[in-house]
Amino acid sequence: MKLQTIHDGRILATVGRTIYLEGGDGAATIGRLPAPPGGGVGFALKTTRPFRSLVTTVTGRFPAVNVWSIDDDLLLASADRWLYRSTDDGQTWEVVRTLPASSAPMGILPSAVCVSDGTIYLGEYPLDGETTPRILSSQDGRTWSTAAALADVRHVHAVQEDPYTGEVWVTTGDADPECRIGRLRDGRLEPVGSGDQTWRAVELAFTPSAVLWGVDSVYSERKPIRKLSRDRFDADDPRPETVHELSSSVYYAETLRVGDELWALFSTSMEAGTDSTGPKSQSVHSDRAAVVAASSASEFTDWHELVAYRKRTTPADHVNPGHVVPIANAYVFLARDPARGVFVNPYNTDRDDGRVRVISNRMLTGLSAEREGPLERKDAQKPA
């Protein structure tokens, strides 16, 4: 199971193209993404049982479907190169757009859709290095237009609304000149910082006084978590502060207010191979898929590792001449519910693969009060 989002206060998840919604007695099937016209064998191999199972037995499980909750009724989804829309809580779906031909199996990243001032924004994720990625915008999820074309970057990692200002932020990658963190203004991406791996981020965490991110660079031995104060956003040389370092690339983020404290949580990926956009000679530095957290009480300098996993081993890890068979990374997906905590979903991991657990508000309060040490796997609770 892949954790997707919180919809109307309930967990929404997927298995393949089937959509599940949390209910009183567990998860109930509510709908299924249809196969798109022209999807063919490639679509089936990435998204459809039993064909997908044959592939993932060799490669490991790779994410191929995303779902986003736009409002009480409207959902968006992506699968392979196709974008879908539902206006009845996921019971029925229509294909509304074809994404770039070289898009990743899940179309775009989970962090690349947001809603700001009634407008839906989406960031494209081509992989060929030739296609110009765009930020698309829509009022209804069906008709899309180009809000910005980003000619000098490989693809978009995240499109997010700053909850304190309402501005739309964008992160991009992957080679040094393509790494940017900035704001969408007047049809263009206005960088706050850019030009090297310092600014290579996936999802951002916003606080009242700063923005935080972790570096996504497998060939860097240490991956900093950086914090940039809001009073430095418009500086000529912003120079973010390093508040922590990790051994694996940082992907996804959530923030959660518990009492008087704001918590920032980041998840890392255990990556299986080198970076095609990096140096010709590079080593993979990636040892775990984990979730770490820190609070405003320490100015986000005291970090706790909450859960940690290693990548599931597959045949392609052992027999893969010339590395012709792609190998899937291990991830931990996140979703926040203000009343219940942050749900975590290890994916393609050595244990708990596909399960959904919750890091509760009470657990975070316990960390803050130093009544408990770092949470072990057994402390992550099943959702109520």
JOCOR-V194541 format. One record per helix or strand. SS is the DSSP state (@ for helix, = for strand). FROM is the first residue (numbers start at 0). TO is the last residue. If there is no record, write none. Layout:
# JOCOR-V194541
<<SS | FROM | TO> <SS | FROM | TO>>
This chain:
# JOCOR-V194541
<<= | 1 | 6> <= | 9 | 14> <= | 17 | 22> <= | 25 | 31> <@ | 39 | 46> <@ | 50 | 58> <= | 64 | 68> <= | 74 | 78> <= | 81 | 85> <= | 93 | 97> <= | 102 | 103> <= | 106 | 106> <= | 112 | 115> <= | 118 | 122> <= | 125 | 125> <= | 132 | 137> <= | 144 | 149> <= | 154 | 160> <= | 167 | 172> <@ | 175 | 177> <= | 179 | 184> <= | 187 | 193> <@ | 196 | 198> <= | 200 | 200> <= | 204 | 205> <= | 209 | 214> <= | 222 | 228> <@ | 229 | 231> <= | 240 | 245> <= | 249 | 257> <= | 260 | 267> <= | 269 | 269> <= | 288 | 294> <@ | 295 | 297> <= | 303 | 308> <= | 310 | 310> <@ | 314 | 317> <@ | 320 | 322> <= | 329 | 336> <= | 340 | 346> <= | 348 | 348> <= | 356 | 359> <@ | 360 | 367> <@ | 376 | 378> <= | 380 | 381>>
